[in-house]
Amino acid sequence: MKDNVNKQHTMYRSYNHQVMDLTNNKKQLLVKLLFEYRRIAKIILNKQINSLHKTGYLSTKSKDFYVDIPTFLSERYKDTIKRQVDGMLKSYISNRKNDYKKIVYKSSLSDETKKELYIVNKLNGWFKKENKLANKIFKHVLSKNRFPSTKRINMHLSNKVYKLEENKTTKSCTYHILLNTCSGIRGDKTVFSLKTNTRFDEIIKNEKGDKKDLKIHNSIQVNFKNNCLTNIVLGISFSKKENLSELSVNKIGLDFGIKNLLTLDNGSIYGQNFIKKLLYYDKRITCLQKELQIRGKIKLSENKRYCSLTNSLRAFIKNEVCRVVNRIIKINKPSEMVFEELDFSDSLLSKKMNRILRNCGLAILKNKLISVNEELGIKITYVNPAYTSQECSSCKYVDNNFLCQCCGLKLPADVNSARCIVGRSNDTYLMNNKYLTRVAVKRHLMCKSRKVFSECVLSSTHGRVNPSKS
């Protein structure tokens, strides 16, 4: 029982550190290093794409792969760049394989053909001559999603090219980074002083006492904006115990929306003023866009007012989403949270605002749910979103009316949707077939509705008490 109550796992966290006393000479060295870093990354990326088209896999060669690239960077830098590019491409290929699965699953092909296509996808055999159908499908997937670009990547450096030293002389600076800038002098390294991050230092000192085996990562990320250094990210890993005895056994369903941020299946509503604040930001951003268009050709990303507005909007969405999720967990203490596949959009908002919400809001919520799962051990389940807003949570009848035409149930739309979401997590057919089309989902729900309706008719004709069960 103790193993079930207290589980121990490794957690990873990263913290931004500002750079102190950044001179012009250091800025020039960094910019020169950044441009060369991105140039080499582009060459390695193109080589790996060619390897993918020839063999279906990324090349695992190291020195032979990049030894012929002329540059002033050392071989250690080349190895670091290759690892970063490989990580980008592996993530891209994994997502494209999932898209391939969805297309094959939703197709009208026979089961045997589907099985063969799944095997080809698993073995990365899309580009072989004998797999013509798989080749067409995968090329279609690639045409809809372009390969990752290296134009704006930041430098993700391993400890082969830098050294982290602790500074005990001043309180304002706790760490120094000795970075190899490839100046041509053997052993020559440039020193960058990092400002103190109080949260990072508290965790390192282990003041809370619940973090064991704490380690600083052997890699850093150097972030740039408009080719200017913004911060350097240090990461840590530590083991933490989950106290699952504090969680209840119940499962809750949550409907995500814009008017009401989160609605629970028990009728609780959180974030009711979310839409008002979004409309306020939307009005200001659209007015500013019109004003900039009238002035002439001005890039939005270079306008300070526009950048400050979008940054404050993103900060508001992040604070509101995290606050609401923390509040729900504190009150309900669930062991499992069920969501539909999320989509941020609302007809009251402009296209620009909807795009910001989809790009920013979805990422914030999903990252928050991942951290909730890691820190508290709460299971996060996603269900098919088709017809959750039109399905009756009682009899599964699908209709656009808020009053069910089959059983007469009347509930607020958000509450009914949340109950449908938690109900779908118990439906084995829908959970085992997550890529079902909307037509297939509706057909399944209507079949369940007919069964419920026939049982109601039988119970009404034979009386309330079923004689077979009495």
PyMOL commands that set and color helices and strands:
alter all, ss='L'
color gray80, all
select helices_A, chain A and resi 2-5+24-55+63-66+75-106+111-122+132-144+198-205+244-246+274-295+300-302+304-332+351-376+413-424+428-432+438-461
alter helices_A, ss='H'
color red, helices_A
select strands_A, chain A and resi 6-17+19-20+155-158+162-166+173-179+190-195+212-225+228-243+251-256+262-264+269-270+336-340+379-383
alter strands_A, ss='S'
color yellow, strands_A
deselect
rebuild
show_as cartoon
